[in-house]
């Protein structure tokens, strides 16, 4: 397939490269000259105009910072510019309402489109091991599935338009809560005189088992290798976690959903992000 990829940031750059590695021809667009140069070295054809990048393609993938930018890019540079038969895939993490609105606009113009936010972080984006949570019609999902499989280990149809975004923000709210809880328990055990390594060995094999402890241990030198062992560099930035928590709280309000722990996690990450937005979200253990 010939695929236009719009948005070559920390996540998008690796995703576009994996599409090339899977045998797809990729037209890459980004505002950053450095990102375009990297994409070119990875085998992509590069463009300085998004409207030109989508000409003659079979599909369009976007990976953009927020809903406002997603909406403007699709309205100005994709819908009506990409061929009518192209399938559209937005892999950005944005608010549910905007995801539904953009998909409705695309469908009205005759396109199949899905919202397909990701889980896994930069390493998974580079390694092609992302998990995609996909919202859209069954037809759109089937068309998007082969494209997404080239970039991930799991592609799950969550439901209708917007369901992918719903799954993403609920998942990351849970992740934020569990990371704070894991950090609290590890530091409390340490202050009570228990060797953190021993606590990890016990809790990771008992009822405290969770992804934040077992697969992303927030304390350096304990458990598996994680951003904690690299000065909390790389991984999933605190600023991005805060973005997702804010989206989750906005969605919770519209749905009249009670999320007291989600709200508290957002407040804790807001305070931590004031000076640490670039650190991995597990660095919140520093506050304890």
SVG drawing of the C-alpha trace seen along z (x, -y; Angstrom):
<svg xmlns="http://www.w3.org/2000/svg" viewBox="-24 -24 44 39">
<polyline fill="none" stroke="black" stroke-width="0.4" points="0.0,0.0 0.9,-3.6 0.4,-5.5 0.7,-9.1 2.0,-9.6 1.4,-13.0 3.2,-13.7 6.7,-12.4 7.3,-13.1 8.8,-10.8 6.1,-8.2 5.3,-8.9 8.8,-8.6 9.2,-5.0 5.8,-4.1 6.4,-5.4 9.7,-3.5 7.9,-0.3 5.4,-0.8 8.4,-1.0 9.9,2.1 6.7,3.9 6.9,3.1 4.6,0.1 5.5,-3.0 5.3,-6.0 4.8,-9.7 5.9,-11.5 5.0,-15.0 6.0,-17.0 6.7,-20.7 10.2,-19.7 13.0,-19.5 14.9,-17.2 12.0,-14.8 11.7,-14.8 15.4,-14.1 15.1,-11.1 12.1,-9.8 13.9,-10.1 16.9,-8.1 14.3,-5.5 13.1,-5.1 10.1,-7.5 9.4,-9.9 9.2,-13.3 6.8,-16.3 6.6,-19.8 2.9,-20.1 0.4,-17.7 -2.0,-18.1 0.6,-16.9 1.6,-14.0 -1.9,-12.5 -2.1,-12.6 -2.7,-9.1 -2.4,-7.2 -4.3,-4.1 -4.4,-5.3 -3.5,-8.2 -2.1,-7.8 -1.9,-10.8 -0.1,-11.1 -0.7,-14.6 -0.5,-16.5 -4.2,-17.4 -7.7,-17.4 -7.6,-20.9 -4.7,-20.1 -6.2,-16.7 -9.4,-18.5 -7.6,-21.2 -5.3,-18.8 -8.2,-16.6 -10.4,-19.5 -7.6,-21.4 -5.3,-18.7 -6.8,-15.3 -10.6,-15.2 -11.2,-16.1 -7.4,-15.9 -6.8,-12.2 -8.4,-9.8 -12.0,-8.9 -11.1,-5.3 -8.3,-5.9 -8.8,-4.7 -8.0,-7.2 -6.4,-6.3 -5.9,-8.8 -3.5,-7.4 -3.3,-10.6 -4.7,-10.7 -7.4,-13.3 -10.8,-14.0 -13.6,-11.6 -15.9,-14.3 -13.4,-15.6 -12.6,-12.0 -16.3,-11.4 -16.7,-14.7 -13.7,-14.2 -14.8,-10.6 -18.4,-11.8 -17.0,-14.5 -14.8,-12.0 -17.6,-9.5 -19.9,-12.2 -17.3,-12.8 -17.2,-9.1 -14.1,-7.9 -13.7,-5.0 -12.0,-6.2 -11.0,-5.0 -9.6,-6.5 -6.7,-4.2 -4.8,-5.6 -1.8,-3.6 -0.3,-2.1 3.3,-1.3 5.5,-4.4 8.5,-5.3 10.3,-2.0 7.2,-0.1 6.7,-2.6 10.3,-2.1 10.1,1.7 6.7,2.2 5.1,3.6 2.4,1.0 -1.2,1.9 -3.9,0.2 -7.4,-0.5 -9.6,-1.1 -12.9,-2.8 -15.0,-2.8 -17.2,-0.7 -16.4,3.0 -15.6,2.2 -13.2,-0.7 -11.6,1.5 -11.0,4.4 -9.4,1.9 -7.2,0.3 -6.1,3.6 -3.4,4.5 -1.8,1.0 -1.9,1.1 -0.5,4.6 2.7,3.4 3.2,1.1 2.0,3.1 1.7,6.4 -2.1,6.1 -4.9,4.4 -8.2,4.5 -11.6,3.3 -13.0,1.4 -16.3,0.4 -17.8,-2.5 -16.2,-5.8 -14.6,-7.3 -14.3,-3.9 -10.6,-3.8 -10.1,-7.1 -12.4,-6.0 -10.3,-2.9 -7.1,-4.9 -8.0,-7.5 -9.6,-4.9 -6.5,-2.7 -4.1,-5.5 -6.2,-6.8 -5.9,-3.3 -2.2,-3.3 -1.6,-6.6 -3.5,-5.4 -1.7,-2.1 1.7,-3.8 1.1,-6.1 -0.1,-3.2 3.0,-1.2 5.3,-4.0 3.6,-4.7 3.8,-1.0 7.5,-0.7 8.5,-3.8 6.5,-2.9 8.0,0.6 11.5,-1.0 10.8,-3.4 9.5,-0.6 12.9,1.1 12.0,3.7 14.5,4.1 12.8,2.8 14.1,5.8 12.5,8.1 9.2,6.2 9.4,6.5 10.0,10.2 7.1,10.7 4.5,8.3 5.3,9.1 4.3,12.7 1.3,12.1 -1.8,9.9 0.2,6.7 1.0,8.0 0.4,5.2 2.0,3.8 3.4,0.8 5.3,3.0 6.1,6.0 6.8,4.5 7.7,0.8 9.1,0.8 9.4,-2.9 12.4,-2.4 15.9,-2.2 17.8,1.1 14.6,3.1 12.8,5.4 13.0,5.2 14.9,2.5 12.8,-0.6 13.1,-4.4 13.9,-4.5 17.2,-2.9 18.0,-5.7 17.3,-8.7 13.6,-8.6 14.5,-9.5 12.6,-8.1 9.4,-6.1 6.1,-7.9 6.6,-11.6 4.8,-13.0 3.4,-15.8 1.8,-13.2 0.3,-11.3 -1.1,-14.6 -2.6,-15.3 -4.4,-11.9 -5.6,-12.4 -7.1,-15.8 -8.8,-14.2 -10.1,-11.4 -11.5,-13.9 -13.2,-15.9 -14.8,-12.7 -15.8,-11.7 -17.7,-14.9 -19.6,-14.6 -20.6,-11.0 -21.4,-11.9 -18.9,-9.2 -17.5,-9.2 -13.6,-9.1 -12.3,-10.3 -9.0,-8.5 -8.6,-9.6 -9.2,-13.2 -6.6,-12.9 -4.1,-11.3 -4.6,-14.3 -4.0,-16.7 -0.8,-14.9 0.6,-14.8 -0.3,-18.5 1.9,-19.5 4.7,-17.1 4.6,-18.3 5.3,-21.9 9.0,-21.1 9.2,-17.5 7.0,-17.3 9.8,-15.8 10.6,-12.9 8.9,-9.5 5.6,-9.4 7.0,-6.8 9.3,-9.5 6.4,-10.6 7.9,-8.3 10.4,-11.2 7.5,-13.0 7.3,-10.3"/>
</svg>
